Amino acid sequence: MFLFAFKVTAFTTNEDNVRACTMLLLFLFGPAGLGFAYLITLRMRSPAAAQYLVIFVTFFIGLTGSMTVFILILINPDKYLPIINKFIWVLRLFPSFNLAKGLLFLINIETFSLYAYAGKVLTAFSPEIALWELIFLAIETPLYIGIVIWLSYHQGIGLKLNFFKRSGKKLEADALRELELEETEAFANAGASLEIDPEVANEEIRIEEKLSR
């Protein structure tokens, strides 16, 4: 919506299917990025450290990785493209890289058509531009979220303030133990708080003496 509100025509133009590709990249990045961020912070106790890790991975891999690929292709495509085509598959495992690289290449389709991929008719959905990034995001969305659900269900790992969550059975047992302790303490406190009236105690003693006779 902001792209249209601020008239960012580089991403909202219909030319070369840029608008459709931009919307798909943004739509798929949301759940894929959420699942990935959840995975890399599962074992972290500190919410602040987890936040820093997510920011670092998102900006470093996403921004630095996509810019490096872009610059190397512009410097010498014949020399660096074979190298890029090998390690870029690893970078595509990071949703932030797929988004950054896809958007960066979308606004430079003409540059790639004239220079890096001369003689090729490129659109937003060309493999050289953003097709593979869309495919990876579409795969990572259910994959990463599925892994999170599996870990939460089978290993009792989940997000709970300190990014740990015990299994349902253990939580149930702990809750029962806590309830028993509370009840025991309540009964003990109630017994300790009861004050015996001396007259009542003396009367009980007299009754016991009479019965014993």
Number of C-alpha atoms within 10 A of each C-alpha: 7 7 12 11 7 8 12 11 13 16 20 17 15 12 12 17 15 23 18 16 23 22 14 15 24 15 13 22 24 15 19 24 22 14 22 22 21 20 17 13 21 20 15 16 15 12 14 10 12 20 13 11 16 17 13 12 16 19 15 14 20 21 17 15 19 23 17 13 18 18 12 15 19 16 11 12 18 12 11 15 15 10 13 16 12 10 11 15 13 9 17 23 16 22 31 26 26 29 26 22 25 25 23 17 19 24 16 14 20 17 13 23 15 13 14 18 17 12 10 12 13 18 20 24 19 14 13 18 21 24 17 17 28 24 15 19 28 19 14 23 20 14 15 20 19 13 15 19 16 13 15 19 14 10 12 18 19 22 19 12 10 16 17 17 16 16 15 13 10 11 13 12 11 12 12 12 12 12 12 12 12 12 12 12 12 12 12 11 11 10 10 9 9 8 7 8 8 9 9 10 10 11 11 12 12 12 10 11 10 9 8 7 5
